[in-house]
Amino acid sequence: MKARLDYQKTEKGKESHGRACKKWIEINPMKRSVHIITGNAIRKGVLKKAPCEICGDIKSNAHHCDYMHPLDVMWLCDDHHKEWHSKNGEGKNANIN
């Protein structure tokens, strides 16, 4: 884990991460669009961040069960977000382009 974090700080690591992000955006235009809409809503105060709905951790992320409803989110910490996806897959309309 430490070696990976150290690598990500190098110029080569930053370039690799940039390529991976660009590829993800190309493959997932719907998800990217919904992430932008959600981020803008948070900045404008339309959507308010909340703690994880399961454990109360304040470090939570917006999780979309259905990407057709970008402002309908569950707030989940990293662990519970991963757990949700391991049980439920990507979610409804995740791969619509």
C-alpha positions as CSV (number, residue, x, y, z in Angstrom):
1,M,0.0,0.0,0.0
2,K,2.8,2.5,0.9
3,A,4.7,1.6,-2.3
4,R,1.6,2.4,-4.3
5,L,1.0,5.7,-2.6
6,D,4.7,6.6,-3.1
7,Y,4.5,5.7,-6.8
8,Q,1.3,7.8,-7.2
9,K,3.4,10.9,-6.1
10,T,6.0,10.4,-8.8
11,E,5.7,12.0,-12.3
12,K,5.3,8.6,-13.9
13,G,2.6,7.7,-11.3
14,K,0.7,10.9,-11.9
15,E,0.8,10.3,-15.7
16,S,-0.4,6.7,-15.2
17,H,-3.3,7.9,-13.0
18,G,-4.2,10.5,-15.5
19,R,-4.4,8.0,-18.3
20,A,-6.5,5.7,-16.1
21,C,-8.9,8.5,-15.2
22,K,-9.3,9.5,-18.9
23,K,-10.0,5.9,-19.9
24,W,-12.6,5.6,-17.1
25,I,-14.3,8.8,-18.3
26,E,-14.4,7.5,-21.9
27,I,-15.9,4.1,-20.8
28,N,-18.4,5.6,-18.3
29,P,-19.9,8.8,-19.7
30,M,-23.2,8.4,-17.9
31,K,-21.5,7.9,-14.5
32,R,-19.2,10.9,-15.1
33,S,-22.1,13.1,-16.0
34,V,-24.0,12.1,-12.8
35,H,-20.9,12.7,-10.7
36,I,-20.6,16.2,-12.1
37,I,-24.3,16.9,-11.5
38,T,-24.0,15.6,-7.9
39,G,-20.9,17.6,-7.2
40,N,-22.5,20.8,-8.6
41,A,-25.6,20.2,-6.4
42,I,-23.4,19.8,-3.3
43,R,-21.5,23.0,-4.1
44,K,-24.8,24.9,-4.7
45,G,-26.3,23.6,-1.5
46,V,-29.1,21.7,-3.4
47,L,-27.7,18.5,-2.0
48,K,-26.2,18.3,1.5
49,K,-23.5,15.8,2.4
50,A,-24.4,13.5,5.3
51,P,-22.6,10.8,7.3
52,C,-22.7,7.2,6.3
53,E,-26.2,5.9,6.6
54,I,-24.9,2.6,8.1
55,C,-22.2,3.5,10.5
56,G,-22.3,7.3,10.8
57,D,-18.8,8.0,9.5
58,I,-18.5,11.6,8.4
59,K,-16.2,10.6,5.6
60,S,-19.0,9.5,3.2
61,N,-19.6,9.5,-0.5
62,A,-22.7,9.9,-2.6
63,H,-23.9,6.5,-3.8
64,H,-26.3,6.2,-6.7
65,C,-28.6,3.2,-6.8
66,D,-30.1,4.5,-10.1
67,Y,-28.1,6.8,-12.3
68,M,-31.3,8.1,-13.9
69,H,-31.9,10.0,-10.6
70,P,-28.6,11.9,-10.0
71,L,-29.8,13.7,-6.9
72,D,-31.2,10.6,-5.2
73,V,-28.2,9.3,-3.3
74,M,-27.3,7.2,-0.3
75,W,-24.4,8.5,1.8
76,L,-21.9,5.6,2.4
77,C,-18.4,5.5,3.8
78,D,-15.8,3.7,1.6
79,D,-16.2,0.4,3.4
80,H,-20.0,0.3,3.2
81,H,-19.9,1.6,-0.4
82,K,-17.7,-1.3,-1.4
83,E,-19.9,-3.7,0.6
84,W,-23.0,-2.4,-1.2
85,H,-21.5,-3.0,-4.6
86,S,-20.2,-6.5,-3.7
87,K,-23.8,-7.5,-2.8
88,N,-25.7,-5.5,-5.5
89,G,-23.3,-5.0,-8.4
90,E,-23.1,-1.6,-10.2
91,G,-26.7,-0.6,-9.7
92,K,-29.5,0.4,-12.0
93,N,-28.8,2.2,-15.2
94,A,-25.0,2.3,-14.4
95,N,-23.9,1.4,-17.9
96,I,-26.3,3.4,-20.0
97,N,-24.3,5.6,-22.4
